[in-house]
């Protein structure tokens, strides 16, 4: 890693997280896409949110389905199930 140049701005982790979130939230491709994969680590929490990983043979995406969407489900998702999900890619700045 090279040393920062004199005029370069130094950011905090929070500022970097907010910048990345803003960048991702403005991206048209990432704001509404369909992704196919296998559900794993599927958990429903008392808050009503559902957390899971959507994976294929080479990669995995950590996902959350918020309560408002989860209430509309007409089936019960299970680990190992193949699924096509609609959503947006974003980042939770606190977790990176």
Secondary structure, DSSP 8 states (H G I E B T S, - for coil): -----TT-----HHHHHHHHHHHHHH-TTTTSEEEEEEEEEEEE-TTS-EEEEEE-SS-EEEEEE-HHHHTT-SS---TT-EEEEEE-----TTT-
